[in-house]
Amino acid sequence: MERMTGSVPLRAASWRWWVCGLLLFASAINYMDRQTLSNAAVRISQEFHLNQEEYGNLELAFGWAFAAGSILFGVIADRISVRWLYPAVLILWSLMGFATGLVQTYTGLLFCRTLLGLFEAGHWPCGLKTTQRLLAPKDRTMGNSVLQSGTSIGAIVTPLLMSMMLSSEPGSWRLPFQVIGGVGIAWVVFWLVLFRDTDLTIDPPSAIQTQIDARPDGGFWGVVFTRRFFVLLVIVVLINTCWQLLRAWLPKFLQEGRGYNESEALYFNAAYYVATDIGCLGAGAFTLWLHRRNVRPWFAVSGLPLLCAPGGFDNGGGRSAQGLALAGSSAAGGHGHVGPVPLLLCT
């Protein structure tokens, strides 16, 4: 049932969680558009005669554009209703993903990946702003977790979909870009149908009487120039350097450096991201277990990324169960602590 506030009916609580489900799919689409390139990297490199540096420049351009877009759309999302901004950025990044499947030159490929990074960055400020506007403070952690979990789904599903769509035809790598880009356009339709103009301008009931979201003293710069922010920045930079390196290069490394065929590499990549999900849950539970016993988790957790290092020394071709277990442990140790450590810093 919808309740009334003045002349505007408030949405039912269940509707808010349906919206969170839609945010989950947006995160999945975001990561799927991002992952298509790395999963087809060998084919694309062969067709465009790219060396490793040229392929790396595609990821470099994406990364810098994403960094710039994060700041740009963070500012814009504070000034424009996300009811319109969110579908706009999703259409734009979907079009860039779709266009990637049509390019005929390396310059065109570089252009599309740069703009993809720029527009994909708008997903996070829009998604977080949506949960902030729709959910009471006590529900936002769960809402943001649902939002974030879509990235894992997208990362697992993408190589599986590509294994079904890729064929022996040299240009078959183009189809996944176009299909995933089309899915993004369909998402926009659901978003526009689901929302009214007033839905993102009304505070959730319990937020009206709370001061949890009050700005800290000193405003933006008062947050930036704090010890906690600096520590969080260092942790996030180090973690994401490792994460993005594996995201961009793992499929190519498996095929060109460890002798996998394309199908094996795609299935391995999907299994790798399943392992990262297990690692996130396991390391999160371990960190909270230590925290509740007043044990600082820093030494225990900081040693986990070392498990990533042995992955580069697996000379067995990666075809054995031992090789897969090694990758799984590396994923669990290296990336499982992404979430809990920053959360502990902020509490």
C-alpha positions in Angstrom: 0.0 0.0 0.0 1.2 3.6 -0.7 0.9 6.1 2.1 0.2 9.8 1.5 2.5 12.7 2.5 0.6 15.9 1.7 -0.7 15.4 -1.8 2.1 13.0 -2.8 1.8 9.3 -2.1 4.9 7.6 -0.7 6.0 4.4 -2.3 5.7 1.1 -0.4 8.8 -0.3 1.2 8.8 -3.2 -1.2 9.0 -0.8 -4.2 12.2 0.6 -2.8 13.8 -2.8 -2.8 12.6 -3.5 -6.4 14.5 -0.3 -7.3 17.6 -1.7 -5.6 17.2 -4.7 -7.7 17.2 -2.5 -10.8 20.4 -0.9 -9.5 21.9 -4.3 -9.2 21.2 -4.9 -12.9 22.7 -1.5 -13.8 25.9 -2.5 -12.0 25.9 -5.8 -13.8 25.5 -4.0 -17.2 28.2 -1.6 -16.2 30.7 -4.3 -15.6 29.6 -6.4 -18.6 30.3 -3.4 -20.9 33.7 -3.1 -19.3 34.6 -6.7 -19.4 33.8 -7.5 -23.0 37.1 -6.0 -24.2 39.4 -8.0 -21.9 37.5 -11.2 -22.7 37.9 -10.6 -26.4 41.4 -9.1 -26.1 43.3 -11.7 -28.1 40.9 -11.6 -31.0 40.8 -7.8 -31.1 44.6 -7.6 -30.8 44.9 -10.0 -33.8 42.4 -8.2 -35.9 43.8 -4.7 -35.3 47.5 -6.0 -35.1 47.9 -4.5 -31.6 51.0 -5.0 -29.5 50.8 -5.2 -25.8 51.5 -1.5 -25.3 48.6 -0.6 -27.7 46.2 -2.9 -25.9 47.4 -1.4 -22.6 46.7 2.1 -23.8 43.1 1.1 -24.4 42.8 0.2 -20.7 44.8 3.3 -19.7 42.5 5.6 -21.6 39.5 3.9 -20.0 41.0 4.3 -16.5 41.8 8.0 -16.8 38.5 8.8 -18.3 36.7 6.8 -15.5 38.7 8.8 -12.9 37.7 12.1 -14.6 34.1 11.0 -15.0 33.8 10.0 -11.3 34.6 13.6 -10.3 32.5 15.1 -13.1 29.4 13.1 -12.5 29.7 13.3 -8.7 29.4 17.1 -9.1 26.5 16.8 -11.6 24.6 14.3 -9.6 24.4 16.8 -6.7 22.8 19.3 -9.1 20.6 17.4 -11.5 17.9 14.9 -10.7 19.2 11.3 -11.1 15.8 10.4 -12.5 17.1 11.9 -15.7 20.9 11.8 -15.3 21.1 8.1 -14.5 19.3 6.9 -17.7 21.3 9.5 -19.7 24.7 8.2 -18.7 23.5 4.6 -19.1 22.4 5.3 -22.6 25.6 7.0 -23.4 27.9 4.2 -22.1 25.7 1.6 -23.8 26.0 3.4 -27.1 29.8 3.5 -26.6 29.8 -0.2 -25.9 27.6 -0.9 -28.9 29.8 1.3 -31.1 32.9 -0.6 -30.1 31.4 -3.6 -32.0 31.3 -1.5 -35.1 34.7 0.2 -35.2 37.2 -0.5 -38.0 40.3 1.2 -36.7 42.4 1.4 -33.6 41.7 5.1 -33.3 38.0 4.3 -33.3 38.5 1.6 -30.7 40.5 4.0 -28.4 37.8 6.7 -28.8 35.0 4.4 -27.8 36.8 2.9 -24.8 37.7 6.4 -23.6 34.1 7.6 -23.7 32.9 4.3 -22.2 35.1 5.0 -19.2 33.9 8.6 -18.9 30.2 7.7 -19.0 30.4 4.4 -17.0 31.8 6.5 -14.1 28.4 8.2 -13.8 26.9 5.0 -12.6 28.3 5.1 -9.1 27.3 8.6 -8.0 23.9 8.1 -9.6 23.4 4.7 -7.9 24.6 5.9 -4.5 22.4 9.1 -4.8 19.4 6.9 -5.6 19.9 4.7 -2.5 20.5 7.9 -0.4 17.2 9.4 -1.6 15.1 6.2 -1.4 16.3 4.4 1.7 16.4 5.2 5.4 19.9 5.4 6.8 19.5 2.1 8.6 18.8 0.4 5.2 21.4 2.1 3.1 24.3 -0.3 3.8 22.1 -3.2 2.5 20.9 -1.1 -0.4 24.5 -0.3 -1.4 25.5 -3.9 -1.0 22.8 -4.9 -3.5 24.1 -2.1 -5.8 27.7 -3.4 -5.5 26.8 -7.1 -5.9 25.8 -6.4 -9.5 29.5 -6.0 -10.5 30.2 -9.6 -9.4 27.3 -10.9 -11.4 28.3 -9.0 -14.5 31.9 -10.2 -14.2 30.8 -13.8 -13.9 28.2 -13.7 -16.6 30.2 -11.9 -19.3 32.7 -14.6 -20.1 29.9 -17.2 -20.1 27.8 -15.2 -22.5 30.8 -14.6 -24.7 31.7 -18.2 -24.9 28.2 -18.8 -26.3 28.3 -16.0 -28.8 31.9 -16.3 -30.1 32.4 -18.5 -33.1 35.2 -19.4 -35.5 34.3 -16.3 -37.6 37.0 -13.6 -37.1 34.6 -10.8 -36.5 32.3 -12.7 -34.1 33.7 -10.7 -31.1 31.6 -7.7 -32.3 28.3 -9.4 -31.4 28.7 -9.4 -27.6 29.4 -5.7 -27.6 26.2 -5.0 -29.5 24.0 -7.3 -27.5 25.2 -6.0 -24.1 24.9 -2.4 -25.4 21.3 -3.2 -26.3 20.5 -4.6 -22.9 21.5 -1.2 -21.4 18.9 0.5 -23.6 16.2 -1.9 -22.3 17.2 -1.1 -18.7 16.5 2.6 -19.3 12.9 1.7 -20.3 12.3 0.0 -17.0 13.9 2.9 -15.1 11.6 5.5 -16.7 8.5 3.4 -16.2 9.3 2.6 -12.6 9.9 6.2 -11.4 7.7 9.3 -11.1 9.2 12.8 -11.1 8.7 13.1 -7.3 10.1 9.8 -6.3 13.7 11.0 -5.9 12.8 14.3 -4.3 11.1 12.9 -1.2 13.2 11.9 1.8 12.4 8.4 3.2 10.3 8.8 6.4 12.9 8.0 8.9 15.4 10.3 7.3 13.3 13.3 8.0 14.0 13.2 11.7 17.6 12.0 11.6 20.8 14.0 11.5 23.0 11.1 10.4 23.5 12.6 7.0 24.4 16.1 8.3 27.6 17.5 6.7 30.7 17.2 8.9 32.4 20.4 10.1 34.6 21.9 7.4 32.5 20.5 4.6 34.2 18.7 1.7 37.7 19.8 2.5 37.2 19.0 6.1 36.7 15.3 5.1 39.6 15.2 2.6 42.2 16.5 5.0 41.7 13.8 7.6 43.8 10.9 8.6 41.0 8.4 8.0 40.5 9.7 4.4 44.2 9.4 3.7 44.4 5.9 4.9 41.3 4.9 3.0 42.7 6.5 -0.2 45.9 4.6 0.1 44.1 1.3 0.7 41.7 1.8 -2.2 44.4 2.8 -4.6 46.6 -0.2 -3.8 43.7 -2.7 -3.9 42.3 -1.4 -7.1 45.7 -1.4 -8.8 45.9 -5.1 -8.2 42.2 -5.7 -9.1 42.2 -3.7 -12.3 45.5 -5.3 -13.5 43.9 -8.8 -13.2 40.6 -7.6 -14.7 42.2 -6.1 -17.8 44.9 -8.7 -18.4 43.9 -12.1 -17.0 42.2 -13.5 -20.1 45.0 -12.3 -22.3 47.6 -13.7 -19.9 45.9 -17.1 -19.8 45.8 -17.5 -23.5 49.2 -15.9 -24.5 51.2 -16.6 -21.4 49.8 -19.9 -20.1 48.6 -21.7 -23.2 44.9 -21.7 -22.6 42.5 -21.9 -25.6 39.8 -19.2 -25.7 37.1 -21.4 -24.2 39.2 -22.5 -21.3 40.2 -18.9 -20.6 36.6 -17.7 -20.6 35.5 -20.4 -18.2 38.5 -19.8 -16.0 37.7 -16.1 -15.9 34.2 -16.8 -14.7 35.5 -19.2 -12.0 38.0 -16.6 -11.0 35.2 -14.1 -10.2 33.2 -16.7 -8.4 36.3 -17.1 -6.2 36.5 -13.4 -5.6 33.0 -13.4 -4.3 33.8 -16.2 -1.9 36.9 -14.3 -0.9 34.9 -11.1 -0.3 32.5 -13.0 2.0 35.3 -15.0 3.8 37.6 -12.0 4.3 34.7 -9.9 5.4 33.6 -12.4 8.0 37.2 -12.9 9.2 37.8 -9.1 9.6 34.5 -8.6 11.5 35.3 -11.6 13.7 38.7 -10.0 14.6 37.1 -6.6 15.1 34.4 -7.9 17.5 37.2 -9.4 19.6 39.0 -6.1 19.8 41.8 -7.5 17.6 43.1 -5.1 15.0 42.7 -6.8 11.6 45.4 -4.8 9.9 48.3 -7.3 10.1 46.1 -10.3 9.3 44.3 -8.7 6.4 47.3 -6.8 4.9 49.1 -10.2 4.4 46.3 -11.6 2.3 47.2 -9.8 -1.0 50.5 -11.8 -0.9 48.4 -14.8 -2.0 48.0 -13.1 -5.4 51.8 -13.2 -6.1 52.0 -17.0 -6.7 49.6 -16.8 -9.6 52.3 -15.4 -11.8 54.5 -18.4 -11.1 52.0 -21.1 -12.1 53.9 -22.8 -14.9 51.6 -25.8 -15.1 49.5 -24.4 -17.9 46.7 -23.7 -15.5 44.8 -26.7 -16.6 44.9 -28.6 -13.3 42.6 -28.3 -10.4 45.6 -27.1 -8.4 46.0 -24.1 -10.8 42.4 -23.2 -10.4 42.6 -23.5 -6.6 45.7 -21.2 -6.7 43.8 -18.6 -8.6 40.9 -18.9 -6.2 43.0 -18.4 -3.2 44.7 -15.4 -4.8 41.4 -13.9 -5.5 40.0 -14.5 -2.1 43.1 -13.2 -0.4 43.8 -10.3 -2.7 40.3 -8.9 -3.1 38.2 -10.2 -0.2 39.2 -7.3 2.0 38.1 -4.5 -0.3 34.9 -3.9 1.5 35.3 -4.5 5.2 38.5 -2.5 5.9 37.2 0.8 4.5 34.0 0.2 6.4 35.9 -0.2 9.6 37.8 3.0 8.9 34.6 4.9 8.6 33.0 3.7 11.8 
